[in-house]
Amino acid sequence: MNLVQRFAAKKTLDTLATGLSALRVARTPPAPSAAKAPAWIFLGPPGVGKGTYSSRVASALGVPHIAAGDLVRQQIKDKTEFGCKAQAIVAKGDLLPDEMILEDGQAQGELGVLLDGFPRTRRQAQMLALIADTQLAVNLSLRPEVLTAKCLGRRVCRDCGKNFNIADIMLPASNGQPEVRMPPLNPPENCQEKMEIRSDDNLETINNRIDVYNSQAKPVEEFFREDGLLRNFEISGGIPETLPRLLQELGPFSYLLAERRAQAARNQLAKQMTWISTQTQKVMSRNTHGSSAQSIPLASQSMGKCTAAGNNE
């Protein structure tokens, strides 16, 4: 390779290096698409099993699971400013104001998300509609006496944070209601000594929470029923019996979420590739225009030196 070729190759490598460096540090890719994220919502009274079943359905579908209650409880545990305000309200069994929930964070999920415990009021449902494309609202239900027993039996491991339930429930069918058989969900041996009871899991607070929920639930259910999105699902057994039945019930709707996720992924990839292409062209153009005035004289000088050297030989 002669000097002119080496020079040209070096300039090309320098240009590419500059371009790659600019792509890495000069700018960041554009924000994800502003299109509404597809969402499924799990509704139901406290203790019905929203977290238990929504997290498992989310895992089966491969979408993020966001539990509003867990986010709030973590803030309370961390004693943040928000957590301290929320603690006084939650301890009485009341719902947090809409403004506090929305202040704590909006649901994020460009490729789809499953929400657990949000929205809890019609106003929250209306606000959610502005940022998410709700495709299904699953309304879980349990017999009232079972709800109370489940809430009183809830336990959480202070180390791993997992939830368990020591209640052993067996109720015969009566008044047209199905039999309910729910064996306990006991902790593993390494968690047994670390079980804690949630501060709001006492009988007075539980009854108040259920009453508050029931007074707020109907408008939320009606909001989604009006759009044909509400699906009622009664729980009458433990996880091994209920989860397969729930997945079978939701199966016909899963293609909606899968289709939206696939389209959102394609849109996001196309947007990122367009940005990379545009930035690369800008960098290449900038380097080409900036070096062209010097490249020719330098090449000519080098050629002249080579010619002179050849003549001397």
N, C-alpha and C positions, 0 to 999 in steps of 0.2 A: 504494500500500500504506500503510494507516494505521499508527499507532504500535503498536497491539496486534498486528497481523499481523507487523510487523517484529520485534517482541520475540519472538513465538512462533517465527518463522523462525530468529532468531539462536540461541534455546535449542536448537532441533532440530539446527542445524549444530554448535553447541558439544558437544552430546551425541554426535553422530556422530564428531566429531574426537577427543573423549576416548576413545570406544570404540575407534577405529582405533589411537590411540596406545597404549592398554592392550594391544591385540592384538599390537602390534609389540614392545613393550619389557617389559611386565609379566610375560608368561609366554612359554614356548616350547611348540611343539606336542608332543604325546606321542611317546614313542619308537616306532619301527616295531614292527609286530606281532611277538609272540614266537613265532609259528608257524615251524616249521622251514623253512629255505630249500631249494628243490629244488637238487640238485647232481648233476653228472656228474663222474666221476673217471677220470683217465688213469694207468694203471699201466705199469710196464715197467722194465727194467734201465737203468743209466746208459749214455747214449750212444744209446739206441734211437730217440730223436726225440720224446720226450714234449712238450717245449716247442715244438718245431717244429709238430707236428700239433695239439696241444691249443689253442695260440693261434689257429691258423687255423680250427679248428672253432668256437671261442668267437666269433670274429669273424663267421663265417657265421651263427651262431645269435643273435648280438646279446646275449651274456651276458658278465659280467666273467670274466677269466682270472686265476687266482691260482697262481703258481708258487712252491712252498715253497722250492725250491733258490735261486731268484733272491732271495727275501727274505733268506735266510741269507747268501748271498754279498754282498749289499749291506751287511749288518751287519758282515761281516768287512772289507769295503773301507772302511767308515766308522770302523773300529776302535772300535766300541762295546764295552761290557762284555760283552754277549752275544756279539758278534763275536769277541772275543779268546778266549773259552771255546770257541766253535765251531771256531775256526781249528785248534787243537791236535788236535781230533777228526777234522775233515775231512781234514787233511793226511795222516792215516794211512789214509784210505779207509773209516773206520768210520761207522756211522749215528749221528746225534745222538740222545741219550736222548729218550724221549717227553715228559718234563717240559720240556725245553728248547724243543722244537718248539711245544708248547702255550703256553709262556710267551711265545714270540715273537709270538703272535697267533693268534686263531681266525679261521676263514674267515667272512667277512661277505658277505651277498648276499641281501637281502630278496626280490629278484625272480629269483633263480637265480644259480648260479655254476658255473664249471668249474675243478676242482682238478687241478693238475699236480704229481706227486711227493709227494702226501700223500693217504692214509696209507701208511706204509711198514712198519708192524707191525700185528699183529692188535689190540693194545691201542689203538693210534691209531685203527683202524677202529671199534672199539667206542665210543671217546670221540666220534668224529665223528658216529656215529649219534644221539648225544644232542642235537646242535645242527643237523643237516642231514638232509634227506630224500633219501638217495642213490637215484637212479633208474637209473643205469647205471654200470658199471665197465668201461672199455675197457682190455684188457690187450695192449699192443703187444709184439711179439717180433721178434728178428733172429737170424741165425746167429751163434754165438759169435765166430768169427773176424772177422765184419763189425763186431760191437760194438767189439772192440779197435781195429780200424783207424779206425773213426769217432771214437772217443775221442781217439786220438793225432792225428787231423787237425783237431780242434776249435780254432777261433780266435775271439777276441772283440775288437772295436774298443774301444780305451780311451777314445775320445771319445763315440761314439754308443751304445756298449753292446750293439750288435747282434752276434749269433752267426753264424759262418760255418764252413765245413768244407772243407779243401783235399784231403781224401782222394778218390782216384779209384778206385772199387771195381768190379771185374768178376769174379764167380765163376760158374763153370758149374754147372748142376744136377748133384747127386750124392746118392746114398743117399736118394732120395725127396724131397730138398729142392729147392725151385725155384731157378732162376738168379737171381742178384742183380746188378743193374746200377745203380750209384749214381754219377753224375757229381759232381764237386766243386761245392760252393756257394761260389764265390769272392766275395771282397769287391769293392765298387766301387772305382774308382781313387782316390777321395778317402779311402778307409779302408785302403788297402794298406800304407801306411807306419806304420799305428797298430795293427797286429795284435799281440795278446798271447796267450800260452798260459796256460790256467788252471793254478794251482800243483799241482792234484791230477791233472792229465792227464799222468802219466808211467806207464810200463808196470807197474811194481810196484804203484803205488797203484790203477791201473785194474783189474788182476787181483784185487786184494784187495776193491775195491768191488763187483765183479761177484760174487765168492764170498759176500761179506756179504749182498748183495741176494738172491741165490738162496736163502740159508739162511733169510731172513726172508719171502720172497715167497710161498711156498706157503701159510702160514697166512692171509695177507691174501687171496689168491686164493680160498681155500676159504671164507673168511668171506662174500665176495660171491657165490660160487657157490651157497652154501646158500640164499640168498634169490633165486636165479635172476637175478642182476644182472650176472654176469660175461660179457663177450663178448671172445673171443680174436681178435686181428688180426695176421697176419704181414706184415711189410714186406719187399718184395722189389725195390723200385725207388726212384727219386728222387721228389721232391715232385710234379712234374707228373703222374707215373703213379699215385702212391699216394694223394694227397689226394682226387681224384674218387672213387676206389674206396672210400676210408674214409667219405666223406660219403654215398655210396650205401648203404653198410652200416649207417650210423647213422640214415639217413633215417626208417625206420619208428618209431624211438623219439623223434624230435624233437618229436612232437605232445605227448608227456607233459610235456616241459619248457615248451613253449609254453602249454599249458593251465594249468600251475601258475603260470607267470609272469603270465598274464592275470588269474587269480584273485587272486594276491597283489597285483597293481596295483589291482584293484578294491577289495580289502579295505583297502589303505593309503589310497586316496582317500576311501573312505567314513569311515574313522576320522578323517582330517584334517578333512573337512567337518563331522563331528559335533562335533569339538573347537571349530572356528571358530564354529559356531552356538551352542554352549553358552556360550563366552566372550563372544560378542556380547550374548546375552540377559542375562548377569550384569552386564555393563557398563551396558547400557541400563536395566536394573532399578535398579541402584545410583544412576545419575544421575537417574532419574525420581523415586525416593523422596527423594533428597537435595534436589531443587530444587522439588518440588511445594508445600512449605510456604511458599516464598518467591515462587513464580511468581504466585499469585493476588493477594496484597497488592500486589506490584509492578505487576501489570496494572491493579488497581483504582486505585492511586494515579495511574498514567499516564492512565487514563480520566478520573479526577477532574480532573486538570490540564487535559486537553483540553476537558472540559466547562466548566471555569471560564474557560478562554481563550475558548471560544465565547461564553459569556455576556458577557465583557468586550467582545467585538467587537459 
